[in-house]
Amino acid sequence: GAGVSQSPSNKVTEKGKDVELRCDPISGHTALYWYRQSLGQGLEFLIYFQGNSAPDKSGLPSDRFSAERTGGSVSTLTIQRTQQEDSAVYLCASSFFVRVGPTGANVLTFGAGSRLTVL
Amino acid sequence: GESVGLHLPTLSVQEGDNSIINCAYSNSASDYFIWYKQESGKGPQFIIDIRSNMDKRQGQRVTVLLNKTVKHLSLQIAATQPGDSAVYFCADQVGYSTLTFGKGTMLLVSP
């Protein structure tokens, strides 16, 4: 598609329920990222997929969080047994990883996010 | 990268003024910096980026300045317009690491 699509745009759930958030990256982008944005806060890195490499899961806050990327395209972020502190906007981004000079300049294109509210 | 922070959480300006949004970074190894703009209800949008081998880069109405000596980054917006009202994030990167974002500065432009 023309941009990064995320669904659902809004999700209200009860504490203890599992939720799945979906991300459709830009076609051809090899890198996909999940970030979390809490109210009035910056973007907290969660997980990163690059091509066929093992994902970088270093930002996942607990083992209740997991993500997968199928076929190198669509990604699903799953939060099990949701807690109230999981309430946030979950942002997905993708990029065509460009190596320029000694560093990997990497302009991310973000989706509009999925707002999760845990009651 | 290490944490990237902002000096001013909210900046209020009049339409037509020039705006300067500041950002301090802590990791001297950071070699790439980027600014994003986030409007209400939308995802962040790329504005401009700069590498550590540069100290200034200009775009359309925007300029990014990098001072590696004091680890400071700024975004200048010329002739600020109401449509520039948004939250602005700086982020840094070390080598091929993922970007580390700061908390953001809200820019409010009054007509």
Interface residues (C-beta under 8 A of the other chain):
Chain A: V4 Y33 Y35 G40 Q41 G42 L43 F45 Y48 D56 L91 A93 G101 P102 T103 G104 A105 N106 V107 L108 T109 F110 G111 A112 G113
Chain B: D31 Y32 I34 Y36 G41 K42 G43 P44 Q45 F46 D49 R51 N53 F89 A91 Q93 G95 Y96 T98 L99 T100 F101 G102 K103 G104
